[in-house]
């Protein structure tokens, strides 16, 4: 997977946390941006159910975007 390494940050319980960006992280950033766009569209349309689902999608994909960027998308487990 294409990866841009910027170095190690710290280690937690044998898992090395790095700051980097791979292709999966870029896809997650794009999905997060579209879900934010969905929030704006739902607010303009005054559709409460769409706002709820868009906020849930933004929080979910935003979390996984940050987690993927911090751990390469796959943590090194000392192997």
C-alpha positions as CSV (number, residue, x, y, z in Angstrom):
1,X,0.0,0.0,0.0
2,X,1.4,3.4,-0.9
3,X,2.6,5.1,2.3
4,X,4.1,8.4,3.3
5,X,6.1,7.9,6.5
6,X,6.7,10.8,8.8
7,X,8.1,8.9,11.8
8,X,7.2,7.4,15.1
9,X,5.2,9.2,17.8
10,X,5.1,6.9,20.8
11,X,4.5,3.3,21.8
12,X,1.5,1.9,23.8
13,X,1.5,-1.7,25.0
14,X,3.9,-2.9,22.4
15,X,2.1,-1.1,19.5
16,X,4.1,1.6,17.8
17,X,2.0,4.6,17.0
18,X,3.2,6.5,13.9
19,X,2.1,9.5,12.0
20,X,1.7,8.6,8.4
21,X,-0.7,8.6,5.4
22,X,-1.6,5.7,3.2
23,X,-4.1,5.2,0.4
24,X,-6.8,3.9,2.8
25,X,-6.4,7.0,5.0
26,X,-6.9,9.2,1.9
27,X,-10.1,7.3,1.1
28,X,-11.3,7.7,4.6
29,X,-10.6,11.5,4.5
30,X,-12.7,11.7,1.3
31,X,-15.6,9.8,2.8
32,X,-15.5,12.1,5.9
33,X,-15.5,15.2,3.7
34,X,-18.6,13.9,1.8
35,X,-20.4,13.1,5.1
36,X,-19.7,16.7,6.2
37,X,-21.2,17.8,2.9
38,X,-24.2,15.6,3.7
39,X,-24.7,17.4,7.0
40,X,-24.8,20.7,5.3
41,X,-27.2,19.5,2.6
42,X,-29.5,17.9,5.2
43,X,-29.5,21.1,7.3
44,X,-30.5,23.1,4.2
45,X,-33.3,20.7,3.5
46,X,-34.3,20.6,7.2
47,X,-34.3,16.8,7.2
48,X,-33.7,15.8,10.8
49,X,-33.2,12.0,10.1
50,X,-30.6,12.8,7.4
51,X,-28.8,15.1,9.8
52,X,-28.7,12.3,12.4
53,X,-27.3,9.8,10.0
54,X,-24.8,12.3,8.5
55,X,-23.5,13.2,11.9
56,X,-23.1,9.5,12.8
57,X,-21.3,8.9,9.5
58,X,-19.0,11.9,10.1
59,X,-18.1,10.8,13.6
60,X,-17.5,7.2,12.6
61,X,-15.5,7.8,9.5
62,X,-13.7,10.7,11.2
63,X,-12.6,8.5,14.0
64,X,-11.4,5.8,11.6
65,X,-9.6,8.5,9.6
66,X,-7.6,9.7,12.6
67,X,-7.0,6.1,13.8
68,X,-5.7,5.1,10.3
69,X,-3.4,8.0,10.0
70,X,-2.0,7.4,13.5
71,X,-1.4,3.7,13.0
72,X,-0.8,3.3,9.3
73,X,-4.1,1.5,9.1
74,X,-2.4,-1.6,10.6
75,X,-0.5,-1.4,13.9
76,X,2.9,-3.1,14.3
77,X,2.3,-5.7,16.9
78,X,6.0,-6.6,17.5
79,X,6.1,-9.2,14.7
